[in-house]
Amino acid sequence: MRHFPKPDGPYDVGSVTHRRTDASRPAHILSDRSGRELFLKLWYPADANGEERADDRERIWEQLRGRRSDLPLPLGWMLAALKRDRTYTRPSAPFAIDVHAPRLTVYNHGLISFASENTSLVEVLASHGFVILGGEHAEQLAELQSLNSLQPADKRKNPKIQTRRYFLRQAPGN
């Protein structure tokens, strides 16, 4: 797809991003280094800015630029095509004041991916008055590679993995 489809709702789309690091957690499940880094992105219904200028809109590539080393090489090459393409999201646009009781939707991307992978979907939702929160873990590829490097028997014996499984089993609904 060379161009993103324009959202069909009554609002423009704005976004803000933020990075948080939780120093009390390891960078990933098998890491000895502390600091679990999380990238958060919020899309929201925005006021129309009058005349629309393409250079006001963001590029998905801006989010990916710092992650080139974290992506498998073929995926990085494919995503490089996004350098030129702009979305319909305007960073830091003013929130639409006439949205009544905006609903929050939390979007969790797939494995080894990024918060903006479904930009067209979240733009449509935001253009209809939803607020969407997406996030990604900075070291998800390193975590996957370290888990894949273990033999099944070693995974069963690893206390870090077993502790995580215990807490997942104790979560409501499991």
N, C-alpha and C positions, 0 to 999 in steps of 0.2 A: 504494500500500500504506500503510495507516494505522498498522499495528503490525508490528514485526519478529517473525518466527517465533522461538520459543524453540529454542536449540540442543539437539540430542538426545543429546549425549555425557554421560559420567559426571562431567565437571568443569564448574565454573563458568568464566567467562572474565574475565581481567584484562588490563589494558593499561598501557603507559607510553609517553610521547612525549618526543621530544628534537629540538631544532633545532641544526644544525651549519652553519657557514659556512666554506667553503674560500677563504681570502683569495688563494690563488695562482691561482685560476681566475676568468675573467670571469663576471659575473652571468648572462649567457647568451651564445650563440655570437657574436653581432654587437655585443655591448655593450663599451664602453670602460671601464665601471665594474667594479672588481674585487669579488669576494665572491659565489661561487655558494652560495646558501642551499638547504639540504636539510632537509625536515621528515621525521622518522622516527617510525614508530609500530610498537610491538611488542605483539602479542596473544599470550597464553599461557594454559595450563591453570591455573586458580586453585582454591584451597581454597574450599569452600562456606562462606559466612559465617553459617550458621544460618538465621535468618529473612531472607527476601529483601525488601528495601525498594526500591521503584521509584526513589526519589530518590538511591539509591546508584549507579544505572546512568548511563552517559554518554549524551549526545546528540551525534549527528553534527554538529549545528549548531555546537557549541562549537569544532570544528576549522575550520569554514567561516567563522565570525564575522569573523576577521581578513582573509578573502580576498574579501569582497564586491566590492571594486574590481577584482579580478583575474578575475572571472567575467563572461561575457557577460550582459547585463541579463536576458534571458528565463530563462536558467538560474538566475540568482540568485533570481528570483521563484519559480520552481518549487521550488527547494531551501529556500526560506523556510518551506515547509510542515513541514520537519523540526524547527522550533523546539520543538514540543511533544512530539515522539516520542522515546522513550528506547530504547536498544539493550539487550542483555543483558550488555554489557561493564561491569565495575567498574574504574575507574581505580585503579592502584596496589594492587590486591588481592594478597594473599599467594600466591606460587607454590605449586601443589599439590605436596606433597613426595613423593607416591607415584607420580609419573610416571616410568616407567623409560625412559631413553634418548629424551628428546623429540626429535622430528625438526624441523629448521628448514625452513621454506618461505619463499621470497622472493616477495612479491607485487608486481608492477609494474603499476600502473594504466594506463589508456589516455590518449591525448593530451587535454590540457586537462581534467584530472580531479583527483581527490584520493585520498589513501591509503585513506580509509574508504569508497570508493564501493561495495565489495562486502562490507560489514559482515556481512551474514547468512552469507556463505560463510566468511569468516575466523573468525567465532564458532563455526560448526559444527566447523571444523578444530581450533580451540583446545580446544573441549569434548571432543574425542577425543584430546587429548594432543600436538597439534602446536604449535610456536611459529612464528608468522608475522611476518615483517618486511615492512612496507610503507613506501614513501617517496614523496615528491613534491618537485619543484623549484618553488621559490617563484615564479620568473619565467617559467613555461612559456608563459603567454599572450603576454607581451611578446616572447618568443623567436619564437613562431609568427607574430605580427604583423610583426615585423621581417623574417623570412624571406619572408613573403608579399608584402612591399612591394618586393622585388627582382625585376627582370626575369630571365628564365631565363639570358640571356647574362651578366648581372652575377653571378648565382650561380656560373656556371662559372668566372668570373675571380676571385672573392673568395678570397683566400688562407686566411682563417679557415675557410671552408666546405670548401675543398679539403684542408686539413690534416686536418680531422675525417674526411672521406671516406677519406683515405689510411689513417688509423689504423683505421677500421672495416674496410677491406678487408684489413688485415694481421692482424686478430683471428683466433684459432684457429677453424677451422670455416668461414671465409669464402673 
